[in-house]
Amino acid sequence: MYKPISPTNADSGIMALVGDTPILPLRFEPEGRTVHAKCEFLNPSGSIKDRLARSIIMDAEERGLLRSDSIILECTSGNTGISLAMLGAARGYRVTILMSRSASVERQHLIRGFGAELILFEPGRGYETGIEISREMAARDPRYFLPRQFENPLNALDHEHETAVEIAGQVPGPIAAFASGYGTGGTLAGIGKGLKRRYPDCKIIAMEPAEAALLCGEMPCCHSIEGISGGFIPPLLQSAPIDGERKVSSHQALEMTHRLHREFGLMVGTSSGANVAAALSVTRELAAGACVVTILCDRAERYFSTRLFQS
Ligand SMILES: Cc1ncc(COP(=O)(O)O)c(C=O)c1O
């Protein structure tokens, strides 16, 4: 059951800094189009995942699922691990993160920096390997608490009742479209439902790497947009009110991310560039001035060792 976050139940320390992020109108020339970008990289650990970490930890505390000897255990491509490690440090919980060896070394440093334990597994079958390992560990030791970001409904509910409401209050007039990639699908499903409730005509567009366009019926392949499209359709995405897909190649994503760095001063990660590229292409199909919203998911500092900074 979703319980709204209020200043009184989120008032402890760093939790109060999560959410309420600004929206920036990004004007693209020579296209003459504007994309409204929700600045989720301004959350305290630097990504949109602080929202789900706060929501799941608060819910678990209220339901008595987290005790002083609990260990928060999650499989993640990095950002959720960083968020859980940050909140675990602030709330006094041990945190163990399972992450593919292919995740950037900066993410590993951040997780360890917050004092969490990191278990790296071989990339092989991606997330599914890590999810299996976490289930086996939890079956052997009752101290483990599994946030289960891929299936926990709070992941989407928080975006539906918080992020979407923030967005609707921040942009002028009706929202014509919302475009975003998916990792767990929480962002797309939650914000999609929240915006549709307020603006039934709002088109919800799933951005996919052109190299791994699963929703378009194609086979997953390697791409360079970290944090999204892990090679399977996540359970939360099944309830997302998706009206269409938009493919963005890794090359286009990197190019747009560099534009965000150099033309807008926004030091964000590759999935943010991919989201903006998708949103910009959606604006071209709509009337001039139509309001199209997307997400700037995380900060660029966690990508220094990746392809993003090799050109
Ligand atoms: C960098 C980045 N962008 C986008 C997403 C997608 O968010 P969601 O899991 O809500 O689909 C993630 C998820 O891990 C991410 O790490």
The ligand as a MOL file (V3000), in Angstrom:
LIG
                    3D

  0  0  0     0  0            999 V3000
M  V30 BEGIN CTAB
M  V30 COUNTS 16 16 0 0 0
M  V30 BEGIN ATOM
M  V30 1 C 21.1970 5.5050 -15.3570 0
M  V30 2 C 19.8150 4.9600 -15.3440 0
M  V30 3 N 18.9230 5.4720 -16.1680 0
M  V30 4 C 17.6610 4.9920 -16.1970 0
M  V30 5 C 17.2480 3.9470 -15.4090 0
M  V30 6 C 15.8620 3.4040 -15.5440 0
M  V30 7 O 15.0630 3.5530 -14.4520 0
M  V30 8 P 13.9650 2.4660 -14.0590 0
M  V30 9 O 14.6660 1.3820 -13.3060 0
M  V30 10 O 13.0020 3.2080 -13.2000 0
M  V30 11 O 13.3250 1.9250 -15.2750 0
M  V30 12 C 18.1830 3.4060 -14.5580 0
M  V30 13 C 17.8360 2.2750 -13.7450 0
M  V30 14 O 18.6340 1.6450 -13.1110 0
M  V30 15 C 19.4890 3.9240 -14.5110 0
M  V30 16 O 20.4380 3.4070 -13.6910 0
M  V30 END ATOM
M  V30 BEGIN BOND
M  V30 1 1 1 2
M  V30 2 1 2 3
M  V30 3 2 2 15
M  V30 4 2 3 4
M  V30 5 1 4 5
M  V30 6 1 5 6
M  V30 7 2 5 12
M  V30 8 1 6 7
M  V30 9 1 7 8
M  V30 10 2 8 9
M  V30 11 1 8 10
M  V30 12 1 8 11
M  V30 13 1 12 13
M  V30 14 1 12 15
M  V30 15 2 13 14
M  V30 16 1 15 16
M  V30 END BOND
M  V30 END CTAB
M  END
